[in-house]
């Protein structure tokens, strides 16, 4: 499975999770039952990681979005940002540029042009700060 596909599949599961109170395992079982979303270990691990650190990821995102309160960030944008920040922190084997590019690609598929620019800006600022540290 291509890297962009496992990310998109993880995004779809995380989007579903944002409406439900299911465990990751219940979400995976539901996806398998429906059969439209193929999951691999990478997508499962990304979902588990993001769900286990949602509050921490939200705090990071909020610190880079002073003009837009976390509650005012579109659900799709927030999920994409959580995924990207999680991967930037926990997948050093992935090139930073690819992680950001994949997040922007997801935004192009599922969000508006304005939201895509917002996501790119937040991630760009986050990456620059991490490079300084």
DSSP file (Angstrom, degrees, kcal/mol; ACC not computed):
  #  RESIDUE AA STRUCTURE BP1 BP2  ACC     N-H-->O    O-->H-N    N-H-->O    O-->H-N    TCO  KAPPA ALPHA  PHI   PSI    X-CA   Y-CA   Z-CA
    1    1 A X              0   0    0      0, 0.0     5,-0.0     0, 0.0    39,-0.0   0.000 360.0 360.0 360.0 131.6    0.0    0.0    0.0
    2    2 A X     >  -     0   0    0      1,-0.1     4,-2.2     4,-0.0     3,-0.4  -0.287 360.0-114.6 -67.0 153.5    1.4    3.4   -1.0
    3    3 A X  H  > S+     0   0    0      1,-0.3     4,-1.8     2,-0.2     5,-0.2   0.872 116.8  52.4 -58.2 -39.3    2.2    5.9    1.8
    4    4 A X  H  > S+     0   0    0      1,-0.2     4,-2.2     2,-0.2    -1,-0.3   0.853 108.8  51.3 -66.9 -32.6   -0.5    8.3    0.6
    5    5 A X  H  > S+     0   0    0     -3,-0.4     4,-2.5     2,-0.2    -2,-0.2   0.903 108.4  49.0 -72.5 -41.0   -3.1    5.5    0.7
    6    6 A X  H  X S+     0   0    0     -4,-2.2     4,-2.1     1,-0.2    -1,-0.2   0.881 113.2  49.1 -67.7 -33.5   -2.4    4.3    4.2
    7    7 A X  H  X S+     0   0    0     -4,-1.8     4,-2.8    -5,-0.2    -2,-0.2   0.928 111.2  48.5 -67.3 -44.2   -2.6    8.0    5.3
    8    8 A X  H  X S+     0   0    0     -4,-2.2     4,-2.4     1,-0.2    -2,-0.2   0.911 111.9  49.6 -63.5 -40.1   -5.9    8.5    3.6
    9    9 A X  H  X S+     0   0    0     -4,-2.5     4,-1.9     2,-0.2    -1,-0.2   0.905 111.3  48.6 -64.7 -40.9   -7.3    5.3    5.1
   10   10 A X  H  X S+     0   0    0     -4,-2.1     4,-2.8     2,-0.2     5,-0.2   0.912 109.8  53.5 -63.2 -41.8   -6.1    6.4    8.5
   11   11 A X  H  X S+     0   0    0     -4,-2.8     4,-2.7     1,-0.2    -2,-0.2   0.923 107.4  50.7 -57.6 -45.5   -7.7    9.8    7.9
   12   12 A X  H  X S+     0   0    0     -4,-2.4     4,-2.1     1,-0.2    -1,-0.2   0.890 112.1  46.6 -62.8 -39.6  -11.1    8.2    7.0
   13   13 A X  H  X S+     0   0    0     -4,-1.9     4,-2.6     2,-0.2    -1,-0.2   0.921 113.3  48.9 -67.4 -43.6  -11.0    6.1   10.2
   14   14 A X  H  X S+     0   0    0     -4,-2.8     4,-1.4     2,-0.2    -2,-0.2   0.865 109.3  52.8 -65.6 -35.0  -10.1    9.1   12.3
   15   15 A X  H  < S+     0   0    0     -4,-2.7     3,-0.4    -5,-0.2     4,-0.4   0.939 110.8  46.8 -63.6 -45.8  -12.8   11.1   10.7
   16   16 A X  H >X S+     0   0    0     -4,-2.1     3,-1.7     1,-0.2     4,-0.6   0.908 108.6  56.4 -60.6 -41.8  -15.3    8.4   11.6
   17   17 A X  H >< S+     0   0    0     -4,-2.6     3,-0.8     1,-0.3    -1,-0.2   0.801  94.5  67.2 -61.0 -29.0  -13.9    8.3   15.1
   18   18 A X  T 3< S+     0   0    0     -4,-1.4    -1,-0.3    -3,-0.4    -2,-0.2   0.659 106.8  40.7 -68.6 -13.3  -14.6   12.0   15.5
   19   19 A X  T <4 S+     0   0    0     -3,-1.7     2,-0.3    -4,-0.4    -1,-0.2   0.482 115.8  54.1-106.6  -7.7  -18.3   11.1   15.4
   20   20 A X    <<  -     0   0    0     -3,-0.8     0, 0.0    -4,-0.6     0, 0.0  -0.751  67.2-137.3-127.2 168.2  -18.2    8.0   17.6
   21   21 A X        +     0   0    0     -2,-0.3     2,-0.2     2,-0.0    -4,-0.1  -0.158  60.2 131.6-115.9  36.4  -17.0    6.8   20.9
   22   22 A X        -     0   0    0     -5,-0.1     2,-0.1     1,-0.1    -2,-0.1  -0.497  59.2-111.9 -88.9 157.5  -15.6    3.5   19.7
   23   23 A X     >  -     0   0    0     -2,-0.2     4,-2.2     1,-0.1     5,-0.2  -0.405  35.3-105.4 -75.6 162.5  -12.1    2.1   20.4
   24   24 A X  H  > S+     0   0    0      1,-0.2     4,-2.6     2,-0.2     5,-0.2   0.906 122.7  54.3 -55.4 -40.9   -9.6    1.9   17.6
   25   25 A X  H  > S+     0   0    0      1,-0.2     4,-2.3     2,-0.2    -1,-0.2   0.885 107.4  49.6 -63.9 -37.7  -10.2   -1.9   17.4
   26   26 A X  H  > S+     0   0    0      2,-0.2     4,-2.2     1,-0.2    -1,-0.2   0.887 111.1  50.1 -66.6 -38.1  -14.0   -1.4   17.1
   27   27 A X  H  X S+     0   0    0     -4,-2.2     4,-2.4     2,-0.2    -2,-0.2   0.897 110.4  49.6 -65.9 -40.2  -13.3    1.2   14.3
   28   28 A X  H  X S+     0   0    0     -4,-2.6     4,-2.5     2,-0.2    -2,-0.2   0.918 110.6  50.0 -64.5 -42.5  -11.0   -1.3   12.5
   29   29 A X  H  X S+     0   0    0     -4,-2.3     4,-2.4     1,-0.2    -2,-0.2   0.900 110.5  50.2 -62.6 -40.7  -13.6   -4.0   12.7
   30   30 A X  H  X S+     0   0    0     -4,-2.2     4,-2.4     2,-0.2     5,-0.2   0.919 110.2  50.0 -63.2 -43.7  -16.2   -1.7   11.3
   31   31 A X  H  X S+     0   0    0     -4,-2.4     4,-2.6     1,-0.2     6,-0.6   0.910 112.2  47.4 -61.8 -42.4  -14.0   -0.8    8.4
   32   32 A X  H  < S+     0   0    0     -4,-2.5    -1,-0.2     2,-0.2    -2,-0.2   0.894 110.6  52.4 -65.8 -39.3  -13.3   -4.4    7.7
   33   33 A X  H  < S+     0   0    0     -4,-2.4    -2,-0.2     1,-0.2    -1,-0.2   0.911 113.4  42.7 -63.0 -42.9  -17.0   -5.3    7.9
   34   34 A X  H  < S-     0   0    0     -4,-2.4    -2,-0.2    -5,-0.2    -1,-0.2   0.881  95.5-153.2 -71.5 -38.4  -17.9   -2.5    5.4
   35   35 A X     <  +     0   0    0     -4,-2.6    -3,-0.1    -5,-0.2    -4,-0.1   0.496  63.9 104.4  82.9   4.5  -14.9   -3.5    3.2
   36   36 A X  S    S+     0   0    0     -5,-0.4     2,-0.6     1,-0.2    -4,-0.1   0.685  72.1  58.7 -91.8 -18.5  -14.3   -0.1    1.6
   37   37 A X  S    S-     0   0    0     -6,-0.6     2,-0.5   -25,-0.0    -2,-0.2  -0.952  71.9-153.0-116.8 118.3  -11.3    0.9    3.6
   38   38 A X        -     0   0    0     -2,-0.6     2,-0.4   -33,-0.1   -29,-0.1  -0.779  16.0-162.4 -90.1 128.8   -8.2   -1.3    3.5
   39   39 A X        -     0   0    0     -2,-0.5     2,-0.2   -11,-0.1   -33,-0.1  -0.873  11.7-179.9-113.7 144.2   -6.0   -1.1    6.6
   40   40 A X     >  -     0   0    0     -2,-0.4     4,-2.5   -34,-0.1     5,-0.2  -0.740  49.4 -88.4-125.7-179.1   -2.5   -2.1    7.1
   41   41 A X  H  > S+     0   0    0     -2,-0.2     4,-2.9     1,-0.2     5,-0.2   0.874 124.9  54.3 -60.6 -37.6   -0.3   -1.9   10.2
   42   42 A X  H  > S+     0   0    0      2,-0.2     4,-2.2     1,-0.2    -1,-0.2   0.931 110.8  43.9 -64.1 -45.2    0.9    1.6    9.3
   43   43 A X  H  > S+     0   0    0      2,-0.2     4,-2.3     1,-0.2    -2,-0.2   0.907 115.1  49.4 -67.7 -39.7   -2.6    3.0    9.1
   44   44 A X  H  X S+     0   0    0     -4,-2.5     4,-2.8     2,-0.2     5,-0.2   0.930 111.8  48.4 -63.0 -44.9   -3.7    1.2   12.3
   45   45 A X  H  X S+     0   0    0     -4,-2.9     4,-2.6    -5,-0.2    -2,-0.2   0.878 110.4  51.7 -64.4 -37.3   -0.7    2.5   14.2
   46   46 A X  H  X S+     0   0    0     -4,-2.2     4,-2.6    -5,-0.2     5,-0.2   0.928 111.6  46.9 -64.5 -44.4   -1.3    6.0   12.9
   47   47 A X  H  X S+     0   0    0     -4,-2.3     4,-2.6     2,-0.2     5,-0.2   0.951 114.2  46.9 -61.7 -49.4   -4.9    5.9   14.1
   48   48 A X  H  X S+     0   0    0     -4,-2.8     4,-2.2     1,-0.2    -2,-0.2   0.925 113.6  48.8 -58.7 -45.2   -3.9    4.4   17.5
   49   49 A X  H  X S+     0   0    0     -4,-2.6     4,-1.0    -5,-0.2    -1,-0.2   0.929 112.9  45.6 -62.6 -46.8   -1.2    7.0   17.9
   50   50 A X  H >< S+     0   0    0     -4,-2.6     3,-0.6     1,-0.2    -1,-0.2   0.929 114.6  48.2 -64.2 -44.7   -3.3   10.0   17.0
   51   51 A X  H >< S+     0   0    0     -4,-2.6     3,-0.7    -5,-0.2    -1,-0.2   0.859 110.2  52.1 -65.6 -34.0   -6.2    8.8   19.2
   52   52 A X  H 3< S+     0   0    0     -4,-2.2    -1,-0.2    -5,-0.2    -2,-0.2   0.704 120.3  33.5 -75.5 -17.9   -4.0    8.2   22.2
   53   53 A X  T <X S+     0   0    0     -4,-1.0     4,-2.7    -3,-0.6     5,-0.3   0.065  76.9 124.9-124.6  24.9   -2.4   11.7   22.0
   54   54 A X  H <> S+     0   0    0     -3,-0.7     4,-2.8     1,-0.2     5,-0.2   0.897  75.7  48.5 -54.7 -47.5   -5.4   13.8   20.8
   55   55 A X  H  > S+     0   0    0      2,-0.2     4,-2.0     1,-0.2    -1,-0.2   0.921 113.3  46.9 -63.1 -44.1   -5.2   16.3   23.7
   56   56 A X  H  > S+     0   0    0      2,-0.2     4,-1.9     1,-0.2    -1,-0.2   0.925 113.8  48.2 -62.2 -44.8   -1.5   16.8   23.3
   57   57 A X  H  X S+     0   0    0     -4,-2.7     4,-2.7     1,-0.2    -2,-0.2   0.898 109.2  53.8 -63.9 -40.2   -1.8   17.2   19.6
   58   58 A X  H  X S+     0   0    0     -4,-2.8     4,-2.8    -5,-0.3    -1,-0.2   0.899 106.9  51.7 -60.2 -40.9   -4.6   19.7   20.0
   59   59 A X  H  X S+     0   0    0     -4,-2.0     4,-1.8     2,-0.2    -1,-0.2   0.909 110.7  47.8 -63.3 -42.1   -2.5   21.8   22.4
   60   60 A X  H  X S+     0   0    0     -4,-1.9     4,-0.8     2,-0.2    -2,-0.2   0.947 113.7  46.9 -63.1 -48.2    0.3   21.9   19.8
   61   61 A X  H >< S+     0   0    0     -4,-2.7     3,-1.1     1,-0.2     4,-0.3   0.913 110.4  53.0 -60.9 -43.8   -2.1   22.8   17.0
   62   62 A X  H >< S+     0   0    0     -4,-2.8     3,-1.2     1,-0.3    -1,-0.2   0.854 102.8  58.4 -61.0 -35.4   -3.8   25.5   19.1
   63   63 A X  H 3< S+     0   0    0     -4,-1.8     3,-0.3     1,-0.3    -1,-0.3   0.734 109.5  44.6 -68.9 -20.3   -0.4   27.1   19.9
   64   64 A X  T << S+     0   0    0     -3,-1.1    -1,-0.3    -4,-0.8    -2,-0.2   0.328 110.0  57.8-101.7   5.5    0.1   27.6   16.1
   65   65 A X    X   +     0   0    0     -3,-1.2     3,-0.8    -4,-0.3    -1,-0.2  -0.439  56.0 152.1-131.4  59.7   -3.4   28.9   15.5
   66   66 A X  T 3  S+     0   0    0     -3,-0.3    -1,-0.1     1,-0.2     3,-0.1   0.788  75.6  49.9 -65.5 -26.4   -3.8   31.9   17.7
   67   67 A X  T 3  S+     0   0    0      1,-0.2     2,-0.5    -3,-0.1    -1,-0.2   0.689 110.7  51.8 -85.1 -18.1   -6.3   33.6   15.4
   68   68 A X  S <  S-     0   0    0     -3,-0.8    -1,-0.2    -6,-0.1     5,-0.1  -0.932  84.7-135.0-125.0 108.8   -8.5   30.5   15.1
   69   69 A X    >   -     0   0    0     -2,-0.5     3,-2.3     1,-0.1     4,-0.5  -0.232  25.7-113.6 -58.6 148.8   -9.7   28.9   18.3
   70   70 A X  G >  S+     0   0    0      1,-0.3     3,-1.4     2,-0.2    -1,-0.1   0.863 117.8  57.8 -53.6 -38.8   -9.4   25.1   18.3
   71   71 A X  G 3  S+     0   0    0      1,-0.3    -1,-0.3     4,-0.0     4,-0.1   0.664 104.8  52.7 -68.0 -14.2  -13.2   24.8   18.4
   72   72 A X  G <  S+     0   0    0     -3,-2.3     2,-0.4     2,-0.1    -1,-0.3   0.428  83.2 103.0-101.7  -0.6  -13.4   26.8   15.2
   73   73 A X  S <  S-     0   0    0     -3,-1.4     5,-0.1    -4,-0.5    -4,-0.0  -0.705  85.0-105.7 -81.4 130.6  -11.0   24.7   13.2
   74   74 A X     >  -     0   0    0     -2,-0.4     4,-2.7     1,-0.1     5,-0.2  -0.226  24.1-120.5 -56.4 142.9  -12.9   22.5   10.8
   75   75 A X  H  > S+     0   0    0      1,-0.2     4,-2.3     2,-0.2     5,-0.2   0.889 113.4  51.2 -52.8 -45.5  -13.0   18.8   11.8
   76   76 A X  H  > S+     0   0    0      1,-0.2     4,-2.3     2,-0.2    -1,-0.2   0.930 111.3  47.6 -60.1 -46.9  -11.3   17.7    8.6
   77   77 A X  H  > S+     0   0    0      1,-0.2     4,-2.8     2,-0.2    -2,-0.2   0.917 110.7  51.5 -61.2 -44.6   -8.5   20.2    9.1
   78   78 A X  H  X S+     0   0    0     -4,-2.7     4,-2.7     1,-0.2    -1,-0.2   0.901 110.0  48.5 -62.7 -41.6   -8.0   19.3   12.7
   79   79 A X  H  X S+     0   0    0     -4,-2.3     4,-2.4    -5,-0.2    -1,-0.2   0.923 112.4  48.5 -65.1 -43.7   -7.7   15.6   11.9
   80   80 A X  H  X S+     0   0    0     -4,-2.3     4,-2.3     1,-0.2    -2,-0.2   0.920 113.1  48.0 -62.2 -43.5   -5.2   16.2    9.1
   81   81 A X  H  X S+     0   0    0     -4,-2.8     4,-2.8     2,-0.2     5,-0.3   0.914 110.3  51.5 -64.4 -43.2   -3.2   18.4   11.4
   82   82 A X  H  X S+     0   0    0     -4,-2.7     4,-2.6    -5,-0.2     5,-0.2   0.937 111.2  48.4 -58.4 -46.2   -3.2   15.9   14.2
   83   83 A X  H  X S+     0   0    0     -4,-2.4     4,-2.6     1,-0.2    -2,-0.2   0.933 114.0  45.6 -59.7 -47.1   -2.0   13.2   11.8
   84   84 A X  H  X S+     0   0    0     -4,-2.3     4,-2.8     2,-0.2    -2,-0.2   0.930 114.1  46.6 -66.0 -46.1    0.8   15.3   10.4
   85   85 A X  H  X S+     0   0    0     -4,-2.8     4,-2.0     2,-0.2    -1,-0.2   0.920 112.4  51.9 -63.4 -42.0    2.0   16.6   13.8
   86   86 A X  H  X S+     0   0    0     -4,-2.6     4,-2.2    -5,-0.3    -2,-0.2   0.945 112.8  44.6 -57.9 -48.1    1.9   13.0   15.2
   87   87 A X  H  X S+     0   0    0     -4,-2.6     4,-2.3     1,-0.2    -2,-0.2   0.901 109.9  54.8 -65.6 -39.6    4.0   11.7   12.2
   88   88 A X  H  < S+     0   0    0     -4,-2.8    -1,-0.2     1,-0.2    -2,-0.2   0.869 116.1  39.7 -60.7 -34.9    6.4   14.6   12.4
   89   89 A X  H  < S+     0   0    0     -4,-2.0    -2,-0.2    -5,-0.2    -1,-0.2   0.805 128.1  28.8 -81.7 -30.6    7.0   13.7   16.1
   90   90 A X  H  < S+     0   0    0     -4,-2.2     2,-0.2    -5,-0.2    -2,-0.2   0.429 110.2  59.4-118.7  -0.5    7.0   10.0   15.9
   91   91 A X    ><  +     0   0    0     -4,-2.3     3,-1.9    -5,-0.2    -1,-0.2  -0.562  48.2 162.5-129.8  70.3    8.2    8.9   12.4
   92   92 A X  T 3  S+     0   0    0      1,-0.3     4,-0.1    -2,-0.2    -1,-0.1   0.703  72.4  68.8 -63.9 -17.5   11.7   10.3   12.0
   93   93 A X  T 3  S+     0   0    0     -3,-0.1     2,-0.5     2,-0.1    -1,-0.3   0.709  85.9  81.8 -73.2 -18.2   12.3    7.9    9.1
   94   94 A X  S <  S-     0   0    0     -3,-1.9    -3,-0.1    -7,-0.2     2,-0.1  -0.747  92.2-113.8 -88.0 129.7    9.8    9.8    7.0
   95   95 A X     >  -     0   0    0     -2,-0.5     4,-2.0     1,-0.1     3,-0.5  -0.385  19.9-129.9 -60.7 136.5   11.1   13.0    5.3
   96   96 A X  H  > S+     0   0    0      1,-0.2     4,-2.5     2,-0.2     5,-0.2   0.895 106.5  56.1 -54.6 -44.6    9.5   16.1    6.8
   97   97 A X  H  > S+     0   0    0      1,-0.2     4,-2.5     2,-0.2    -1,-0.2   0.857 106.7  49.3 -59.9 -36.7    8.6   17.4    3.3
   98   98 A X  H  > S+     0   0    0     -3,-0.5     4,-2.9     2,-0.2    -1,-0.2   0.914 109.5  51.3 -70.4 -41.8    6.7   14.2    2.4
   99   99 A X  H  X S+     0   0    0     -4,-2.0     4,-1.8     2,-0.2    -2,-0.2   0.934 115.0  42.6 -60.3 -45.9    4.7   14.3    5.6
  100  100 A X  H  X S+     0   0    0     -4,-2.5     4,-2.4     2,-0.2    -2,-0.2   0.922 114.3  51.2 -66.7 -43.7    3.7   18.0    5.0
  101  101 A X  H  X S+     0   0    0     -4,-2.5     4,-2.4    -5,-0.2    -2,-0.2   0.897 109.5  50.1 -60.6 -41.6    3.1   17.3    1.3
  102  102 A X  H  X S+     0   0    0     -4,-2.9     4,-2.3     2,-0.2    -1,-0.2   0.872 109.8  51.2 -65.8 -37.1    0.8   14.4    2.2
  103  103 A X  H  X S+     0   0    0     -4,-1.8     4,-2.1    -5,-0.2    -2,-0.2   0.920 111.2  47.7 -64.9 -43.0   -1.1   16.5    4.7
  104  104 A X  H  X S+     0   0    0     -4,-2.4     4,-2.4     2,-0.2    -2,-0.2   0.897 109.8  53.6 -64.4 -40.0   -1.6   19.2    2.1
  105  105 A X  H  X S+     0   0    0     -4,-2.4     4,-1.6     2,-0.2    -2,-0.2   0.921 108.1  49.4 -60.8 -44.6   -2.7   16.5   -0.5
  106  106 A X  H  X S+     0   0    0     -4,-2.3     4,-2.4     1,-0.2     5,-0.3   0.906 110.4  51.5 -60.2 -41.0   -5.3   15.2    2.0
  107  107 A X  H  X S+     0   0    0     -4,-2.1     4,-2.7     1,-0.2    -2,-0.2   0.894 106.4  53.9 -63.7 -39.1   -6.5   18.8    2.5
  108  108 A X  H  < S+     0   0    0     -4,-2.4    -1,-0.2     1,-0.2    -2,-0.2   0.846 114.2  43.0 -62.7 -32.5   -6.8   19.2   -1.3
  109  109 A X  H  < S+     0   0    0     -4,-1.6    -2,-0.2    -5,-0.2    -1,-0.2   0.858 131.1  19.3 -79.2 -37.1   -9.0   16.1   -1.4
  110  110 A X  H  < S+     0   0    0     -4,-2.4     2,-0.2    -5,-0.1    -3,-0.2   0.476 117.7  48.2-119.4  -4.8  -11.2   16.8    1.6
  111  111 A X  S  < S-     0   0    0     -4,-2.7     2,-0.1    -5,-0.3     0, 0.0  -0.714  82.9 -87.8-130.2 179.3  -11.1   20.5    2.5
  112  112 A X     >  -     0   0    0     -2,-0.2     4,-2.4     1,-0.1     5,-0.1  -0.351  40.1-106.0 -84.0 169.0  -11.3   23.9    0.8
  113  113 A X  H  > S+     0   0    0      2,-0.2     4,-2.1     1,-0.2     5,-0.2   0.885 123.1  52.3 -61.6 -39.1   -8.5   25.8   -0.8
  114  114 A X  H  > S+     0   0    0      1,-0.2     4,-2.2     2,-0.2    -1,-0.2   0.912 109.9  48.2 -63.4 -42.6   -8.5   28.2    2.2
  115  115 A X  H  > S+     0   0    0      2,-0.2     4,-2.7     1,-0.2    -2,-0.2   0.879 108.1  55.1 -65.4 -37.8   -8.3   25.2    4.6
  116  116 A X  H  X S+     0   0    0     -4,-2.4     4,-2.4     2,-0.2    -2,-0.2   0.919 109.3  46.8 -61.2 -43.9   -5.4   23.8    2.6
  117  117 A X  H  X S+     0   0    0     -4,-2.1     4,-2.5     2,-0.2    -1,-0.2   0.898 111.3  52.5 -64.0 -40.9   -3.5   27.0    2.9
  118  118 A X  H  X S+     0   0    0     -4,-2.2     4,-2.6     2,-0.2    -2,-0.2   0.939 111.0  46.3 -59.7 -49.0   -4.2   27.1    6.6
  119  119 A X  H  X S+     0   0    0     -4,-2.7     4,-2.6     1,-0.2     5,-0.3   0.915 112.5  50.2 -61.4 -45.0   -2.9   23.5    7.1
  120  120 A X  H  X S+     0   0    0     -4,-2.4     4,-2.4    -5,-0.2    -1,-0.2   0.902 112.0  48.7 -60.6 -41.4    0.2   24.3    5.1
  121  121 A X  H  X S+     0   0    0     -4,-2.5     4,-2.4     2,-0.2     5,-0.2   0.928 111.7  47.7 -65.8 -46.0    0.9   27.4    7.1
  122  122 A X  H  X S+     0   0    0     -4,-2.6     4,-2.4     1,-0.2    -2,-0.2   0.945 115.8  44.5 -60.3 -48.5    0.4   25.7   10.5
  123  123 A X  H  X S+     0   0    0     -4,-2.6     4,-2.8     1,-0.2     5,-0.2   0.882 111.1  54.1 -66.4 -37.6    2.6   22.8    9.5
  124  124 A X  H  X S+     0   0    0     -4,-2.4     4,-2.3    -5,-0.3    -1,-0.2   0.928 111.4  45.0 -60.8 -45.2    5.3   25.1    8.0
  125  125 A X  H  X S+     0   0    0     -4,-2.4     4,-2.1     2,-0.2    -2,-0.2   0.900 113.2  50.7 -65.2 -41.1    5.5   27.1   11.2
  126  126 A X  H  X S+     0   0    0     -4,-2.4     4,-2.1    -5,-0.2    -2,-0.2   0.934 111.4  47.7 -62.0 -46.7    5.6   24.0   13.3
  127  127 A X  H  X S+     0   0    0     -4,-2.8     4,-2.2     1,-0.2    -2,-0.2   0.916 110.2  51.8 -62.2 -44.6    8.4   22.5   11.2
  128  128 A X  H  X S+     0   0    0     -4,-2.3     4,-1.4     1,-0.2    -1,-0.2   0.911 110.5  48.8 -59.9 -42.1   10.5   25.7   11.3
  129  129 A X  H  X S+     0   0    0     -4,-2.1     4,-1.3     1,-0.2    -1,-0.2   0.888 110.4  50.9 -64.9 -38.3   10.2   25.8   15.1
  130  130 A X  H  < S+     0   0    0     -4,-2.1    -1,-0.2     1,-0.2    -2,-0.2   0.858 107.2  53.6 -67.3 -34.6   11.2   22.1   15.3
  131  131 A X  H  < S+     0   0    0     -4,-2.2    -1,-0.2     1,-0.2    -2,-0.2   0.825 107.7  51.5 -68.8 -31.0   14.3   22.8   13.1
  132  132 A X  H  <        0   0    0     -4,-1.4    -1,-0.2     1,-0.2    -2,-0.2   0.801 360.0 360.0 -72.7 -29.9   15.4   25.6   15.4
  133  133 A X     <        0   0    0     -4,-1.3    -1,-0.2    -5,-0.1    -2,-0.2   0.472 360.0 360.0 -71.9 360.0   15.1   23.4   18.5
